[in-house]
């Protein structure tokens, strides 16, 4: 299997774990948005916490030029660790939520 399709499959596998997360308060569900054509992948939280509407991005990943860009990471332990555990090398993961000057100190790709 080629690397790009492998990354797509790994991302989908990792993100599926977030659909089963239950919230203590409110009627909130997570859903996955997979766009393999444009290589954009999101986990969104949707629902209600009493009278407060919940609608937000938990995780946003893109594949850009063969690298997995983590644009948003609202997970507890970090989605990069989960990608690594599934076989994605650190030099193929960009922590896009960090400023470009900081990325060189993270141990991940700087793009």
Residue pairs with C-beta under 8 A, 6 or more apart in sequence:
1 9
3 66
4 63
4 66
6 87
7 63
7 68
7 88
7 92
8 36
8 39
8 63
10 83
10 86
10 87
10 88
11 41
11 61
11 63
11 68
11 83
12 32
12 34
12 41
13 86
14 79
14 82
14 83
14 86
15 32
15 34
15 41
15 43
15 59
15 61
16 32
17 82
18 30
18 32
18 43
18 58
18 59
18 75
19 29
19 30
19 31
19 32
19 43
21 30
23 47
23 49
25 49
25 50
26 47
26 48
26 49
26 50
26 52
26 54
27 47
27 48
28 45
28 46
28 47
28 48
28 49
28 54
29 45
29 46
29 47
30 43
30 44
30 45
30 46
30 58
31 43
31 44
31 46
32 41
32 42
32 43
33 40
33 41
33 42
33 43
33 44
34 41
35 41
39 62
39 63
39 64
40 60
40 61
40 62
41 59
41 60
41 61
41 62
42 57
42 58
42 59
42 60
42 61
43 57
43 58
43 59
44 55
44 56
44 57
44 58
45 54
45 55
45 56
45 57
45 58
46 54
46 55
47 54
48 54
56 74
57 72
57 74
58 72
58 74
58 75
59 70
59 72
59 73
59 74
59 75
59 79
60 70
60 71
60 72
61 68
61 69
61 70
61 71
61 79
62 68
62 69
62 71
62 96
63 69
64 94
64 111
65 111
66 92
67 92
67 93
67 94
67 109
67 111
68 83
68 88
68 92
68 93
68 94
69 94
69 96
69 111
70 79
70 80
70 93
70 94
70 95
70 96
70 97
71 96
71 97
72 97
73 79
73 80
73 95
73 97
75 82
80 90
80 93
80 95
80 108
83 93
84 90
84 93
90 107
90 108
90 109
91 108
91 109
92 109
93 108
93 109
94 103
94 108
94 109
94 110
94 111
95 103
95 106
95 108
96 111
98 106
100 110
100 111
103 109
103 110
103 111
104 110
